[in-house]
């Protein structure tokens, strides 16, 4: 039995990923900040709820203790992420970017990912086939940067996620650690302006979560294959 933890999984891509993996036989821990929303989502899916705020050390430590007590972890999906917009809902471009905006986005998208990954590494190391999937974005690609999206904080945070992916994969060669681009999916993060369904967006997350020991590692993928860095 494969045991999987998904952060930020009470809605959107995380929820759909949980649904798909449960259908494929995974035992899924649905991580969410809100106990009320997380418990309801887990009950609807047949998942196990674990309270998990990726920005809080104590919350992450408690989640580790819960998962460890139940037997361990094979797959970690770092899905939790935010985008900060202006009060009017506009994308914050370079002219209006502040250190506070960058700090808020990085606290969840980068520091949160590091906090969770670091905390769960000992459990993953005990698995026969450990996998980490970091949900990135096509906006993280430096090759494609500046083409149509004026925001800075969110793409920069996902570029950092890509670097973390490469370095973690290099440091832990027995683990399959990859970054994925779900595509422009309609979720709360983009105010449902995305052109894909969550079913389409979750495809690459699910695919990479199911990798075996002979699968790729240290890569950056969308549903069509490898992406340029």
C-alpha positions as CSV (number, residue, x, y, z in Angstrom):
1,X,0.0,0.0,0.0
2,X,1.4,3.4,-1.0
3,X,0.9,6.2,1.5
4,X,0.7,9.7,0.1
5,X,0.6,13.2,1.7
6,X,-0.8,16.1,-0.3
7,X,-0.5,19.6,1.1
8,X,-3.2,22.2,0.4
9,X,-5.5,19.4,-0.7
10,X,-9.0,20.5,0.6
11,X,-9.8,22.0,-2.9
12,X,-8.6,22.5,-6.4
13,X,-5.7,20.5,-7.8
14,X,-4.8,19.0,-4.5
15,X,-8.3,17.7,-4.0
16,X,-8.5,16.2,-7.5
17,X,-5.0,14.6,-7.1
18,X,-6.2,13.1,-3.8
19,X,-9.3,11.7,-5.5
20,X,-7.4,10.2,-8.3
21,X,-4.7,8.6,-6.1
22,X,-7.3,7.1,-3.8
23,X,-9.0,5.6,-6.8
24,X,-5.7,4.0,-7.7
25,X,-5.2,2.5,-4.3
26,X,-3.2,5.0,-2.4
27,X,-3.8,5.8,1.2
28,X,-4.0,9.6,1.1
29,X,-3.4,12.1,3.9
30,X,-5.2,15.3,2.9
31,X,-3.3,18.2,4.3
32,X,-5.1,21.5,4.9
33,X,-4.8,24.5,7.2
34,X,-8.5,24.6,8.1
35,X,-9.6,21.7,10.2
36,X,-13.2,22.2,9.2
37,X,-12.7,22.4,5.5
38,X,-10.0,19.7,5.6
39,X,-12.1,17.2,7.6
40,X,-15.1,17.7,5.3
41,X,-13.0,17.2,2.1
42,X,-11.3,14.1,3.5
43,X,-14.6,12.6,4.5
44,X,-16.0,13.1,1.0
45,X,-13.0,11.4,-0.5
46,X,-12.2,8.6,1.9
47,X,-8.9,10.3,2.8
48,X,-7.2,10.8,6.1
49,X,-7.2,14.4,7.2
50,X,-4.1,15.9,8.8
51,X,-4.0,19.6,9.9
52,X,-1.1,21.1,8.1
53,X,-0.1,24.8,7.8
54,X,3.1,24.8,5.7
55,X,4.1,28.1,7.2
56,X,4.1,26.9,10.8
57,X,6.8,24.7,12.3
58,X,4.6,23.2,15.1
59,X,1.9,22.3,12.6
60,X,4.3,20.5,10.3
61,X,5.9,18.7,13.2
62,X,2.5,17.5,14.5
63,X,1.7,16.3,11.0
64,X,4.9,14.3,10.8
65,X,4.1,12.7,14.1
66,X,0.6,11.7,12.9
67,X,1.8,10.2,9.7
68,X,4.7,8.4,11.4
69,X,2.4,6.9,14.0
70,X,0.2,5.5,11.3
71,X,3.1,3.7,9.5
72,X,5.1,6.1,7.4
73,X,5.1,7.9,4.0
74,X,6.0,7.0,0.4
75,X,4.9,10.0,-1.6
76,X,4.9,13.7,-0.8
77,X,3.1,16.1,-3.0
78,X,4.0,19.7,-2.3
79,X,0.9,21.3,-3.7
80,X,0.1,24.2,-1.3
81,X,0.7,27.6,-2.9
82,X,-0.5,31.2,-3.1
83,X,-0.5,34.1,-5.4
84,X,-0.9,37.6,-4.0
85,X,-2.8,40.2,-6.0
86,X,-3.7,43.9,-5.5
87,X,-6.9,44.8,-3.5
88,X,-8.6,45.2,-6.9
89,X,-7.6,41.7,-7.9
90,X,-4.9,42.8,-10.4
91,X,-1.6,41.0,-11.0
92,X,1.2,42.9,-9.2
93,X,3.9,43.7,-11.7
94,X,7.5,44.9,-11.2
95,X,6.5,48.6,-10.8
96,X,4.3,47.8,-7.7
97,X,6.2,44.9,-6.3
98,X,7.2,45.2,-2.7
99,X,9.4,43.2,-0.4
100,X,6.3,42.4,1.7
101,X,4.6,40.8,-1.3
102,X,7.6,38.7,-2.1
103,X,8.0,37.7,1.5
104,X,4.3,36.6,1.7
105,X,4.5,34.5,-1.5
106,X,7.8,32.9,-0.7
107,X,6.7,32.1,2.9
108,X,4.2,29.6,1.5
109,X,5.5,28.6,-1.9
110,X,9.2,28.3,-1.1
111,X,9.9,28.3,2.7
112,X,6.8,26.2,3.2
113,X,7.9,23.6,0.7
114,X,11.3,23.4,2.3
115,X,9.8,23.2,5.8
116,X,7.6,20.3,4.8
117,X,10.1,18.4,2.7
118,X,12.8,18.7,5.4
119,X,10.4,17.5,8.1
120,X,9.2,14.4,6.1
121,X,12.6,13.4,4.7
122,X,13.3,10.8,7.5
123,X,9.9,9.1,6.8
124,X,10.5,9.2,3.0
125,X,14.0,7.7,3.5
126,X,12.4,4.6,5.1
127,X,10.1,4.0,2.0
128,X,11.1,1.4,-0.6
129,X,10.1,3.8,-3.4
130,X,10.1,7.4,-2.1
131,X,8.6,10.1,-4.4
132,X,8.4,13.9,-4.1
133,X,6.3,15.9,-6.5
134,X,6.7,19.7,-6.3
135,X,3.9,21.6,-8.0
136,X,5.6,24.3,-10.0
137,X,4.3,26.4,-12.9
138,X,5.2,27.1,-16.5
139,X,5.8,30.6,-15.3
140,X,8.9,29.3,-13.5
141,X,10.7,28.8,-16.8
142,X,13.4,31.4,-17.3
143,X,13.5,30.4,-21.0
144,X,9.9,31.5,-21.3
145,X,9.9,34.4,-18.8
146,X,8.2,37.7,-19.6
147,X,5.8,36.2,-22.2
148,X,2.4,37.5,-21.4
149,X,2.4,37.4,-17.6
150,X,3.6,40.6,-15.8
151,X,3.7,39.3,-12.3
152,X,7.0,38.7,-10.4
153,X,6.5,37.2,-7.0
154,X,4.6,34.0,-8.1
155,X,6.9,33.1,-11.0
156,X,10.0,33.8,-8.9
157,X,8.8,31.6,-6.2
158,X,8.2,28.7,-8.6
159,X,11.6,29.2,-10.2
160,X,13.0,28.8,-6.7
161,X,10.9,25.6,-6.4
162,X,12.6,24.3,-9.6
163,X,16.0,24.9,-8.1
164,X,15.0,23.2,-4.9
165,X,13.8,20.3,-6.9
166,X,17.1,19.9,-8.7
167,X,19.2,20.2,-5.6
168,X,17.0,17.8,-3.5
169,X,17.1,15.3,-6.3
170,X,20.9,15.5,-6.5
171,X,21.2,15.1,-2.7
172,X,18.8,12.1,-2.5
173,X,19.4,10.0,-5.6
174,X,17.2,7.1,-4.3
175,X,14.2,9.3,-4.3
176,X,12.2,10.4,-7.4
177,X,11.9,14.2,-7.0
178,X,10.4,16.2,-9.8
179,X,8.7,19.6,-10.5
180,X,5.5,19.7,-12.5
181,X,3.5,22.3,-14.4
182,X,-0.2,21.5,-14.2
183,X,-1.1,24.1,-16.8
184,X,-3.4,27.1,-16.5
185,X,-6.1,25.4,-14.5
186,X,-9.2,27.1,-13.2
187,X,-8.8,27.2,-9.4
188,X,-9.2,29.7,-6.6
189,X,-5.6,30.7,-7.0
190,X,-6.3,32.4,-10.3
191,X,-9.9,33.3,-9.5
192,X,-11.0,30.5,-11.8
193,X,-9.7,32.2,-14.9
194,X,-7.7,29.2,-16.0
195,X,-8.6,27.4,-19.2
196,X,-8.2,23.8,-18.0
197,X,-10.3,21.7,-15.6
198,X,-8.8,20.4,-12.4
199,X,-9.0,16.9,-13.9
200,X,-6.7,18.0,-16.8
201,X,-4.4,19.9,-14.4
202,X,-4.0,17.0,-12.0
203,X,-2.9,14.6,-14.7
204,X,0.8,15.3,-14.6
205,X,0.8,15.5,-10.7
206,X,-0.8,12.1,-10.5
207,X,1.5,10.6,-13.2
208,X,4.6,11.8,-11.3
209,X,3.2,10.7,-7.9
210,X,3.0,7.1,-9.3
211,X,6.6,6.9,-10.4
212,X,8.6,3.8,-9.7
213,X,12.3,3.6,-8.7
214,X,13.3,3.6,-12.3
215,X,11.4,6.8,-13.1
216,X,13.0,10.2,-13.9
217,X,14.3,12.5,-11.1
218,X,15.4,16.1,-11.0
219,X,13.1,17.0,-13.9
220,X,10.5,19.7,-14.8
221,X,7.5,18.3,-16.6
222,X,4.1,19.1,-18.0
223,X,1.6,16.6,-19.4
224,X,3.4,16.6,-22.7
225,X,6.9,15.9,-21.3
226,X,10.0,17.8,-20.2
227,X,10.0,21.6,-20.1
228,X,12.8,24.1,-20.7
229,X,14.3,25.5,-17.6
